[in-house]
Amino acid sequence: MQLLRRNVESIVKDTLSDTPVTVIQGARQVGKSTLAAMVSRDMNSMSVTLDSITTHAAAKENPYEFVSQSIAKGF
């Protein structure tokens, strides 16, 4: 299957160039996870989904610590 290039990909990369966290949100099944995977593969970054109950709970309980751990790991 061939993926369509999205104009938003360059916006996400630009945002990540000066901001450690970027949220990609939208309707179900529109390619958010695929976009995040494509961008993180091209950059020194990490893609996190909140679909996991454990990950979601950690982010909700202490958002600052959640983001700080990712930054400390060099992502």
BAZALUM-105332 format. One record per atom (N, C-alpha, C): residue number from 1; atom name; x, y, z. Coordinates in steps of 0.02 Angstrom, whole numbers. Layout:
REM BAZALUM-105332
<rec><voro>NUM</voro><mardo>CA</mardo><c1>X</c1><c2>Y</c2><c3>Z</c3></rec>
...
END
This chain:
REM BAZALUM-105332
<rec><voro>1</voro><mardo>N</mardo><c1>42</c1><c2>-59</c2><c3>0</c3></rec>
<rec><voro>1</voro><mardo>CA</mardo><c1>0</c1><c2>0</c2><c3>0</c3></rec>
<rec><voro>1</voro><mardo>C</mardo><c1>45</c1><c2>62</c2><c3>0</c3></rec>
<rec><voro>2</voro><mardo>N</mardo><c1>30</c1><c2>109</c2><c3>-43</c3></rec>
<rec><voro>2</voro><mardo>CA</mardo><c1>68</c1><c2>171</c2><c3>-47</c3></rec>
<rec><voro>2</voro><mardo>C</mardo><c1>33</c1><c2>224</c2><c3>-4</c3></rec>
<rec><voro>3</voro><mardo>N</mardo><c1>72</c1><c2>258</c2><c3>38</c3></rec>
<rec><voro>3</voro><mardo>CA</mardo><c1>45</c1><c2>311</c2><c3>80</c3></rec>
<rec><voro>3</voro><mardo>C</mardo><c1>46</c1><c2>377</c2><c3>44</c3></rec>
<rec><voro>4</voro><mardo>N</mardo><c1>-4</c1><c2>417</c2><c3>57</c3></rec>
<rec><voro>4</voro><mardo>CA</mardo><c1>-7</c1><c2>485</c2><c3>30</c3></rec>
<rec><voro>4</voro><mardo>C</mardo><c1>35</c1><c2>531</c2><c3>74</c3></rec>
<rec><voro>5</voro><mardo>N</mardo><c1>75</c1><c2>573</c2><c3>43</c3></rec>
<rec><voro>5</voro><mardo>CA</mardo><c1>113</c1><c2>623</c2><c3>81</c3></rec>
<rec><voro>5</voro><mardo>C</mardo><c1>64</c1><c2>676</c2><c3>104</c3></rec>
<rec><voro>6</voro><mardo>N</mardo><c1>70</c1><c2>696</c2><c3>165</c3></rec>
<rec><voro>6</voro><mardo>CA</mardo><c1>25</c1><c2>746</c2><c3>194</c3></rec>
<rec><voro>6</voro><mardo>C</mardo><c1>63</c1><c2>811</c2><c3>204</c3></rec>
<rec><voro>7</voro><mardo>N</mardo><c1>30</c1><c2>867</c2><c3>191</c3></rec>
<rec><voro>7</voro><mardo>CA</mardo><c1>60</c1><c2>933</c2><c3>202</c3></rec>
<rec><voro>7</voro><mardo>C</mardo><c1>75</c1><c2>944</c2><c3>275</c3></rec>
<rec><voro>8</voro><mardo>N</mardo><c1>37</c1><c2>912</c2><c3>318</c3></rec>
<rec><voro>8</voro><mardo>CA</mardo><c1>46</c1><c2>923</c2><c3>390</c3></rec>
<rec><voro>8</voro><mardo>C</mardo><c1>112</c1><c2>894</c2><c3>415</c3></rec>
<rec><voro>9</voro><mardo>N</mardo><c1>142</c1><c2>847</c2><c3>378</c3></rec>
<rec><voro>9</voro><mardo>CA</mardo><c1>206</c1><c2>817</c2><c3>400</c3></rec>
<rec><voro>9</voro><mardo>C</mardo><c1>259</c1><c2>871</c2><c3>409</c3></rec>
<rec><voro>10</voro><mardo>N</mardo><c1>263</c1><c2>918</c2><c3>364</c3></rec>
<rec><voro>10</voro><mardo>CA</mardo><c1>313</c1><c2>972</c2><c3>370</c3></rec>
<rec><voro>10</voro><mardo>C</mardo><c1>297</c1><c2>1018</c2><c3>429</c3></rec>
<rec><voro>11</voro><mardo>N</mardo><c1>234</c1><c2>1027</c2><c3>444</c3></rec>
<rec><voro>11</voro><mardo>CA</mardo><c1>213</c1><c2>1069</c2><c3>501</c3></rec>
<rec><voro>11</voro><mardo>C</mardo><c1>234</c1><c2>1035</c2><c3>566</c3></rec>
<rec><voro>12</voro><mardo>N</mardo><c1>223</c1><c2>969</c2><c3>571</c3></rec>
<rec><voro>12</voro><mardo>CA</mardo><c1>243</c1><c2>933</c2><c3>631</c3></rec>
<rec><voro>12</voro><mardo>C</mardo><c1>319</c1><c2>936</c2><c3>640</c3></rec>
<rec><voro>13</voro><mardo>N</mardo><c1>357</c1><c2>926</c2><c3>587</c3></rec>
<rec><voro>13</voro><mardo>CA</mardo><c1>430</c1><c2>929</c2><c3>592</c3></rec>
<rec><voro>13</voro><mardo>C</mardo><c1>453</c1><c2>999</c2><c3>612</c3></rec>
<rec><voro>14</voro><mardo>N</mardo><c1>422</c1><c2>1050</c2><c3>585</c3></rec>
<rec><voro>14</voro><mardo>CA</mardo><c1>439</c1><c2>1119</c2><c3>602</c3></rec>
<rec><voro>14</voro><mardo>C</mardo><c1>424</c1><c2>1132</c2><c3>676</c3></rec>
<rec><voro>15</voro><mardo>N</mardo><c1>367</c1><c2>1109</c2><c3>699</c3></rec>
<rec><voro>15</voro><mardo>CA</mardo><c1>348</c1><c2>1118</c2><c3>769</c3></rec>
<rec><voro>15</voro><mardo>C</mardo><c1>398</c1><c2>1083</c2><c3>815</c3></rec>
<rec><voro>16</voro><mardo>N</mardo><c1>419</c1><c2>1023</c2><c3>798</c3></rec>
<rec><voro>16</voro><mardo>CA</mardo><c1>466</c1><c2>985</c2><c3>839</c3></rec>
<rec><voro>16</voro><mardo>C</mardo><c1>536</c1><c2>1016</c2><c3>839</c3></rec>
<rec><voro>17</voro><mardo>N</mardo><c1>551</c1><c2>1059</c2><c3>791</c3></rec>
<rec><voro>17</voro><mardo>CA</mardo><c1>617</c1><c2>1089</c2><c3>788</c3></rec>
<rec><voro>17</voro><mardo>C</mardo><c1>630</c1><c2>1137</c2><c3>846</c3></rec>
<rec><voro>18</voro><mardo>N</mardo><c1>576</c1><c2>1164</c2><c3>876</c3></rec>
<rec><voro>18</voro><mardo>CA</mardo><c1>586</c1><c2>1210</c2><c3>932</c3></rec>
<rec><voro>18</voro><mardo>C</mardo><c1>541</c1><c2>1196</c2><c3>993</c3></rec>
<rec><voro>19</voro><mardo>N</mardo><c1>505</c1><c2>1140</c2><c3>991</c3></rec>
<rec><voro>19</voro><mardo>CA</mardo><c1>460</c1><c2>1121</c2><c3>1046</c3></rec>
<rec><voro>19</voro><mardo>C</mardo><c1>470</c1><c2>1047</c2><c3>1059</c3></rec>
<rec><voro>20</voro><mardo>N</mardo><c1>481</c1><c2>1028</c2><c3>1123</c3></rec>
<rec><voro>20</voro><mardo>CA</mardo><c1>494</c1><c2>957</c2><c3>1136</c3></rec>
<rec><voro>20</voro><mardo>C</mardo><c1>434</c1><c2>911</c2><c3>1129</c3></rec>
<rec><voro>21</voro><mardo>N</mardo><c1>374</c1><c2>939</c2><c3>1129</c3></rec>
<rec><voro>21</voro><mardo>CA</mardo><c1>314</c1><c2>897</c2><c3>1126</c3></rec>
<rec><voro>21</voro><mardo>C</mardo><c1>266</c1><c2>926</c2><c3>1074</c3></rec>
<rec><voro>22</voro><mardo>N</mardo><c1>239</c1><c2>882</c2><c3>1033</c3></rec>
<rec><voro>22</voro><mardo>CA</mardo><c1>189</c1><c2>902</c2><c3>984</c3></rec>
<rec><voro>22</voro><mardo>C</mardo><c1>131</c1><c2>852</c2><c3>989</c3></rec>
<rec><voro>23</voro><mardo>N</mardo><c1>71</c1><c2>877</c2><c3>993</c3></rec>
<rec><voro>23</voro><mardo>CA</mardo><c1>12</c1><c2>835</c2><c3>996</c3></rec>
<rec><voro>23</voro><mardo>C</mardo><c1>-18</c1><c2>830</c2><c3>927</c3></rec>
<rec><voro>24</voro><mardo>N</mardo><c1>-32</c1><c2>769</c2><c3>906</c3></rec>
<rec><voro>24</voro><mardo>CA</mardo><c1>-67</c1><c2>758</c2><c3>842</c3></rec>
<rec><voro>24</voro><mardo>C</mardo><c1>-135</c1><c2>729</c2><c3>862</c3></rec>
<rec><voro>25</voro><mardo>N</mardo><c1>-187</c1><c2>766</c2><c3>848</c3></rec>
<rec><voro>25</voro><mardo>CA</mardo><c1>-253</c1><c2>741</c2><c3>865</c3></rec>
<rec><voro>25</voro><mardo>C</mardo><c1>-300</c1><c2>749</c2><c3>806</c3></rec>
<rec><voro>26</voro><mardo>N</mardo><c1>-352</c1><c2>707</c2><c3>806</c3></rec>
<rec><voro>26</voro><mardo>CA</mardo><c1>-399</c1><c2>710</c2><c3>751</c3></rec>
<rec><voro>26</voro><mardo>C</mardo><c1>-447</c1><c2>651</c2><c3>757</c3></rec>
<rec><voro>27</voro><mardo>N</mardo><c1>-488</c1><c2>645</c2><c3>707</c3></rec>
<rec><voro>27</voro><mardo>CA</mardo><c1>-538</c1><c2>591</c2><c3>706</c3></rec>
<rec><voro>27</voro><mardo>C</mardo><c1>-505</c1><c2>523</c2><c3>702</c3></rec>
<rec><voro>28</voro><mardo>N</mardo><c1>-543</c1><c2>472</c2><c3>717</c3></rec>
<rec><voro>28</voro><mardo>CA</mardo><c1>-517</c1><c2>403</c2><c3>714</c3></rec>
<rec><voro>28</voro><mardo>C</mardo><c1>-500</c1><c2>383</c2><c3>642</c3></rec>
<rec><voro>29</voro><mardo>N</mardo><c1>-448</c1><c2>343</c2><c3>637</c3></rec>
<rec><voro>29</voro><mardo>CA</mardo><c1>-430</c1><c2>312</c2><c3>573</c3></rec>
<rec><voro>29</voro><mardo>C</mardo><c1>-411</c1><c2>361</c2><c3>517</c3></rec>
<rec><voro>30</voro><mardo>N</mardo><c1>-380</c1><c2>418</c2><c3>535</c3></rec>
<rec><voro>30</voro><mardo>CA</mardo><c1>-360</c1><c2>466</c2><c3>484</c3></rec>
<rec><voro>30</voro><mardo>C</mardo><c1>-284</c1><c2>468</c2><c3>472</c3></rec>
<rec><voro>31</voro><mardo>N</mardo><c1>-246</c1><c2>426</c2><c3>510</c3></rec>
<rec><voro>31</voro><mardo>CA</mardo><c1>-174</c1><c2>422</c2><c3>498</c3></rec>
<rec><voro>31</voro><mardo>C</mardo><c1>-130</c1><c2>457</c2><c3>549</c3></rec>
<rec><voro>32</voro><mardo>N</mardo><c1>-156</c1><c2>472</c2><c3>608</c3></rec>
<rec><voro>32</voro><mardo>CA</mardo><c1>-117</c1><c2>507</c2><c3>659</c3></rec>
<rec><voro>32</voro><mardo>C</mardo><c1>-56</c1><c2>465</c2><c3>681</c3></rec>
<rec><voro>33</voro><mardo>N</mardo><c1>-67</c1><c2>402</c2><c3>696</c3></rec>
<rec><voro>33</voro><mardo>CA</mardo><c1>-12</c1><c2>359</c2><c3>718</c3></rec>
<rec><voro>33</voro><mardo>C</mardo><c1>39</c1><c2>348</c2><c3>662</c3></rec>
<rec><voro>34</voro><mardo>N</mardo><c1>15</c1><c2>342</c2><c3>602</c3></rec>
<rec><voro>34</voro><mardo>CA</mardo><c1>59</c1><c2>333</c2><c3>544</c3></rec>
<rec><voro>34</voro><mardo>C</mardo><c1>101</c1><c2>396</c2><c3>535</c3></rec>
<rec><voro>35</voro><mardo>N</mardo><c1>71</c1><c2>454</c2><c3>540</c3></rec>
<rec><voro>35</voro><mardo>CA</mardo><c1>107</c1><c2>518</c2><c3>535</c3></rec>
<rec><voro>35</voro><mardo>C</mardo><c1>161</c1><c2>523</c2><c3>589</c3></rec>
<rec><voro>36</voro><mardo>N</mardo><c1>143</c1><c2>507</c2><c3>650</c3></rec>
<rec><voro>36</voro><mardo>CA</mardo><c1>191</c1><c2>510</c2><c3>706</c3></rec>
<rec><voro>36</voro><mardo>C</mardo><c1>249</c1><c2>462</c2><c3>694</c3></rec>
<rec><voro>37</voro><mardo>N</mardo><c1>235</c1><c2>402</c2><c3>670</c3></rec>
<rec><voro>37</voro><mardo>CA</mardo><c1>287</c1><c2>353</c2><c3>657</c3></rec>
<rec><voro>37</voro><mardo>C</mardo><c1>333</c1><c2>378</c2><c3>601</c3></rec>
<rec><voro>38</voro><mardo>N</mardo><c1>306</c1><c2>407</c2><c3>549</c3></rec>
<rec><voro>38</voro><mardo>CA</mardo><c1>345</c1><c2>432</c2><c3>494</c3></rec>
<rec><voro>38</voro><mardo>C</mardo><c1>392</c1><c2>489</c2><c3>516</c3></rec>
<rec><voro>39</voro><mardo>N</mardo><c1>364</c1><c2>535</c2><c3>556</c3></rec>
<rec><voro>39</voro><mardo>CA</mardo><c1>403</c1><c2>592</c2><c3>580</c3></rec>
<rec><voro>39</voro><mardo>C</mardo><c1>458</c1><c2>569</c2><c3>628</c3></rec>
<rec><voro>40</voro><mardo>N</mardo><c1>440</c1><c2>525</c2><c3>675</c3></rec>
<rec><voro>40</voro><mardo>CA</mardo><c1>490</c1><c2>503</c2><c3>724</c3></rec>
<rec><voro>40</voro><mardo>C</mardo><c1>545</c1><c2>462</c2><c3>693</c3></rec>
<rec><voro>41</voro><mardo>N</mardo><c1>530</c1><c2>427</c2><c3>639</c3></rec>
<rec><voro>41</voro><mardo>CA</mardo><c1>581</c1><c2>388</c2><c3>603</c3></rec>
<rec><voro>41</voro><mardo>C</mardo><c1>632</c1><c2>436</c2><c3>570</c3></rec>
<rec><voro>42</voro><mardo>N</mardo><c1>609</c1><c2>493</c2><c3>546</c3></rec>
<rec><voro>42</voro><mardo>CA</mardo><c1>652</c1><c2>541</c2><c3>511</c3></rec>
<rec><voro>42</voro><mardo>C</mardo><c1>691</c1><c2>586</c2><c3>559</c3></rec>
<rec><voro>43</voro><mardo>N</mardo><c1>671</c1><c2>589</c2><c3>621</c3></rec>
<rec><voro>43</voro><mardo>CA</mardo><c1>702</c1><c2>635</c2><c3>669</c3></rec>
<rec><voro>43</voro><mardo>C</mardo><c1>725</c1><c2>597</c2><c3>731</c3></rec>
<rec><voro>44</voro><mardo>N</mardo><c1>764</c1><c2>629</c2><c3>772</c3></rec>
<rec><voro>44</voro><mardo>CA</mardo><c1>784</c1><c2>599</c2><c3>836</c3></rec>
<rec><voro>44</voro><mardo>C</mardo><c1>727</c1><c2>613</c2><c3>886</c3></rec>
<rec><voro>45</voro><mardo>N</mardo><c1>673</c1><c2>576</c2><c3>879</c3></rec>
<rec><voro>45</voro><mardo>CA</mardo><c1>614</c1><c2>588</c2><c3>920</c3></rec>
<rec><voro>45</voro><mardo>C</mardo><c1>580</c1><c2>522</c2><c3>938</c3></rec>
<rec><voro>46</voro><mardo>N</mardo><c1>532</c1><c2>527</c2><c3>981</c3></rec>
<rec><voro>46</voro><mardo>CA</mardo><c1>496</c1><c2>468</c2><c3>1004</c3></rec>
<rec><voro>46</voro><mardo>C</mardo><c1>421</c1><c2>481</c2><c3>996</c3></rec>
<rec><voro>47</voro><mardo>N</mardo><c1>386</c1><c2>431</c2><c3>974</c3></rec>
<rec><voro>47</voro><mardo>CA</mardo><c1>314</c1><c2>434</c2><c3>966</c3></rec>
<rec><voro>47</voro><mardo>C</mardo><c1>281</c1><c2>395</c2><c3>1022</c3></rec>
<rec><voro>48</voro><mardo>N</mardo><c1>235</c1><c2>427</c2><c3>1058</c3></rec>
<rec><voro>48</voro><mardo>CA</mardo><c1>200</c1><c2>395</c2><c3>1114</c3></rec>
<rec><voro>48</voro><mardo>C</mardo><c1>126</c1><c2>397</c2><c3>1101</c3></rec>
<rec><voro>49</voro><mardo>N</mardo><c1>93</c1><c2>340</c2><c3>1110</c3></rec>
<rec><voro>49</voro><mardo>CA</mardo><c1>20</c1><c2>339</c2><c3>1104</c3></rec>
<rec><voro>49</voro><mardo>C</mardo><c1>-9</c1><c2>330</c2><c3>1174</c3></rec>
<rec><voro>50</voro><mardo>N</mardo><c1>-64</c1><c2>362</c2><c3>1186</c3></rec>
<rec><voro>50</voro><mardo>CA</mardo><c1>-97</c1><c2>356</c2><c3>1250</c3></rec>
<rec><voro>50</voro><mardo>C</mardo><c1>-151</c1><c2>302</c2><c3>1249</c3></rec>
<rec><voro>51</voro><mardo>N</mardo><c1>-148</c1><c2>258</c2><c3>1199</c3></rec>
<rec><voro>51</voro><mardo>CA</mardo><c1>-196</c1><c2>202</c2><c3>1195</c3></rec>
<rec><voro>51</voro><mardo>C</mardo><c1>-186</c1><c2>152</c2><c3>1252</c3></rec>
<rec><voro>52</voro><mardo>N</mardo><c1>-124</c1><c2>144</c2><c3>1275</c3></rec>
<rec><voro>52</voro><mardo>CA</mardo><c1>-109</c1><c2>99</c2><c3>1331</c3></rec>
<rec><voro>52</voro><mardo>C</mardo><c1>-137</c1><c2>130</c2><c3>1395</c3></rec>
<rec><voro>53</voro><mardo>N</mardo><c1>-172</c1><c2>90</c2><c3>1434</c3></rec>
<rec><voro>53</voro><mardo>CA</mardo><c1>-201</c1><c2>115</c2><c3>1497</c3></rec>
<rec><voro>53</voro><mardo>C</mardo><c1>-145</c1><c2>139</c2><c3>1544</c3></rec>
<rec><voro>54</voro><mardo>N</mardo><c1>-90</c1><c2>102</c2><c3>1547</c3></rec>
<rec><voro>54</voro><mardo>CA</mardo><c1>-34</c1><c2>120</c2><c3>1591</c3></rec>
<rec><voro>54</voro><mardo>C</mardo><c1>-3</c1><c2>187</c2><c3>1570</c3></rec>
<rec><voro>55</voro><mardo>N</mardo><c1>10</c1><c2>194</c2><c3>1505</c3></rec>
<rec><voro>55</voro><mardo>CA</mardo><c1>40</c1><c2>255</c2><c3>1480</c3></rec>
<rec><voro>55</voro><mardo>C</mardo><c1>-6</c1><c2>314</c2><c3>1490</c3></rec>
<rec><voro>56</voro><mardo>N</mardo><c1>-70</c1><c2>305</c2><c3>1476</c3></rec>
<rec><voro>56</voro><mardo>CA</mardo><c1>-119</c1><c2>358</c2><c3>1485</c3></rec>
<rec><voro>56</voro><mardo>C</mardo><c1>-123</c1><c2>380</c2><c3>1558</c3></rec>
<rec><voro>57</voro><mardo>N</mardo><c1>-123</c1><c2>331</c2><c3>1603</c3></rec>
<rec><voro>57</voro><mardo>CA</mardo><c1>-127</c1><c2>347</c2><c3>1675</c3></rec>
<rec><voro>57</voro><mardo>C</mardo><c1>-65</c1><c2>385</c2><c3>1698</c3></rec>
<rec><voro>58</voro><mardo>N</mardo><c1>-6</c1><c2>365</c2><c3>1674</c3></rec>
<rec><voro>58</voro><mardo>CA</mardo><c1>55</c1><c2>400</c2><c3>1692</c3></rec>
<rec><voro>58</voro><mardo>C</mardo><c1>55</c1><c2>472</c2><c3>1667</c3></rec>
<rec><voro>59</voro><mardo>N</mardo><c1>32</c1><c2>483</c2><c3>1607</c3></rec>
<rec><voro>59</voro><mardo>CA</mardo><c1>29</c1><c2>550</c2><c3>1578</c3></rec>
<rec><voro>59</voro><mardo>C</mardo><c1>-23</c1><c2>593</c2><c3>1615</c3></rec>
<rec><voro>60</voro><mardo>N</mardo><c1>-78</c1><c2>563</c2><c3>1633</c3></rec>
<rec><voro>60</voro><mardo>CA</mardo><c1>-131</c1><c2>600</c2><c3>1667</c3></rec>
<rec><voro>60</voro><mardo>C</mardo><c1>-112</c1><c2>617</c2><c3>1739</c3></rec>
<rec><voro>61</voro><mardo>N</mardo><c1>-80</c1><c2>569</c2><c3>1772</c3></rec>
<rec><voro>61</voro><mardo>CA</mardo><c1>-62</c1><c2>578</c2><c3>1843</c3></rec>
<rec><voro>61</voro><mardo>C</mardo><c1>-9</c1><c2>632</c2><c3>1852</c3></rec>
<rec><voro>62</voro><mardo>N</mardo><c1>41</c1><c2>632</c2><c3>1810</c3></rec>
<rec><voro>62</voro><mardo>CA</mardo><c1>95</c1><c2>682</c2><c3>1817</c3></rec>
<rec><voro>62</voro><mardo>C</mardo><c1>122</c1><c2>700</c2><c3>1748</c3></rec>
<rec><voro>63</voro><mardo>N</mardo><c1>88</c1><c2>745</c2><c3>1713</c3></rec>
<rec><voro>63</voro><mardo>CA</mardo><c1>108</c1><c2>761</c2><c3>1644</c3></rec>
<rec><voro>63</voro><mardo>C</mardo><c1>180</c1><c2>789</c2><c3>1639</c3></rec>
<rec><voro>64</voro><mardo>N</mardo><c1>200</c1><c2>830</c2><c3>1687</c3></rec>
<rec><voro>64</voro><mardo>CA</mardo><c1>267</c1><c2>858</c2><c3>1685</c3></rec>
<rec><voro>64</voro><mardo>C</mardo><c1>320</c1><c2>803</c2><c3>1688</c3></rec>
<rec><voro>65</voro><mardo>N</mardo><c1>312</c1><c2>757</c2><c3>1735</c3></rec>
<rec><voro>65</voro><mardo>CA</mardo><c1>360</c1><c2>701</c2><c3>1742</c3></rec>
<rec><voro>65</voro><mardo>C</mardo><c1>359</c1><c2>656</c2><c3>1680</c3></rec>
<rec><voro>66</voro><mardo>N</mardo><c1>300</c1><c2>645</c2><c3>1653</c3></rec>
<rec><voro>66</voro><mardo>CA</mardo><c1>292</c1><c2>604</c2><c3>1593</c3></rec>
<rec><voro>66</voro><mardo>C</mardo><c1>333</c1><c2>632</c2><c3>1535</c3></rec>
<rec><voro>67</voro><mardo>N</mardo><c1>327</c1><c2>696</c2><c3>1523</c3></rec>
<rec><voro>67</voro><mardo>CA</mardo><c1>364</c1><c2>729</c2><c3>1469</c3></rec>
<rec><voro>67</voro><mardo>C</mardo><c1>439</c1><c2>734</c2><c3>1486</c3></rec>
<rec><voro>68</voro><mardo>N</mardo><c1>455</c1><c2>749</c2><c3>1549</c3></rec>
<rec><voro>68</voro><mardo>CA</mardo><c1>524</c1><c2>756</c2><c3>1570</c3></rec>
<rec><voro>68</voro><mardo>C</mardo><c1>564</c1><c2>692</c2><c3>1561</c3></rec>
<rec><voro>69</voro><mardo>N</mardo><c1>533</c1><c2>634</c2><c3>1573</c3></rec>
<rec><voro>69</voro><mardo>CA</mardo><c1>567</c1><c2>570</c2><c3>1563</c3></rec>
<rec><voro>69</voro><mardo>C</mardo><c1>587</c1><c2>561</c2><c3>1491</c3></rec>
<rec><voro>70</voro><mardo>N</mardo><c1>543</c1><c2>580</c2><c3>1446</c3></rec>
<rec><voro>70</voro><mardo>CA</mardo><c1>558</c1><c2>572</c2><c3>1374</c3></rec>
<rec><voro>70</voro><mardo>C</mardo><c1>615</c1><c2>618</c2><c3>1354</c3></rec>
<rec><voro>71</voro><mardo>N</mardo><c1>616</c1><c2>679</c2><c3>1380</c3></rec>
<rec><voro>71</voro><mardo>CA</mardo><c1>668</c1><c2>726</c2><c3>1363</c3></rec>
<rec><voro>71</voro><mardo>C</mardo><c1>734</c1><c2>703</c2><c3>1393</c3></rec>
<rec><voro>72</voro><mardo>N</mardo><c1>733</c1><c2>678</c2><c3>1455</c3></rec>
<rec><voro>72</voro><mardo>CA</mardo><c1>794</c1><c2>654</c2><c3>1487</c3></rec>
<rec><voro>72</voro><mardo>C</mardo><c1>825</c1><c2>595</c2><c3>1451</c3></rec>
<rec><voro>73</voro><mardo>N</mardo><c1>785</c1><c2>556</c2><c3>1417</c3></rec>
<rec><voro>73</voro><mardo>CA</mardo><c1>810</c1><c2>498</c2><c3>1380</c3></rec>
<rec><voro>73</voro><mardo>C</mardo><c1>840</c1><c2>518</c2><c3>1313</c3></rec>
<rec><voro>74</voro><mardo>N</mardo><c1>837</c1><c2>583</c2><c3>1297</c3></rec>
<rec><voro>74</voro><mardo>CA</mardo><c1>868</c1><c2>608</c2><c3>1236</c3></rec>
<rec><voro>74</voro><mardo>C</mardo><c1>824</c1><c2>605</c2><c3>1175</c3></rec>
<rec><voro>75</voro><mardo>N</mardo><c1>759</c1><c2>599</c2><c3>1184</c3></rec>
<rec><voro>75</voro><mardo>CA</mardo><c1>714</c1><c2>597</c2><c3>1128</c3></rec>
<rec><voro>75</voro><mardo>C</mardo><c1>685</c1><c2>666</c2><c3>1114</c3></rec>
END
